[in-house]
Amino acid sequence: MSKKKGNIAEDLACEFLENNGFKIVERNFYSKFGEIDIIVQKDKVLHFIEVKSGENFEPIYNITFKKLEKIIKTINYFLMIKNITMPYQIDAVIVNEKIEIVENITF
């Protein structure tokens, strides 16, 4: 997927999240370990969002064990440098014909 299409998917995901009561904390947080697409907060819980989109396949399957490992390392780094101790979870927002959230993803 091109960077442009990825940015469009992330913009749509942000709009979806805000419309569902999430507050955007940060977008595109980078570390040497990887990237978090969107960080949001709702009900005193941080949600680290991986955005996936695509056509003619299920984008959720692009979240691999290796990708999740990078996300977790990046989350730990984010929490450390921001000195945050609140509860969190890892979610995915799938942008396809419709937009949906898959909460608390893990392997």
Helices and strands as residue ranges (DSSP letters): H 3-19, E 23-30, E 35-42, E 45-53, G 59-62, H 65-82, E 88-95, E 99-102
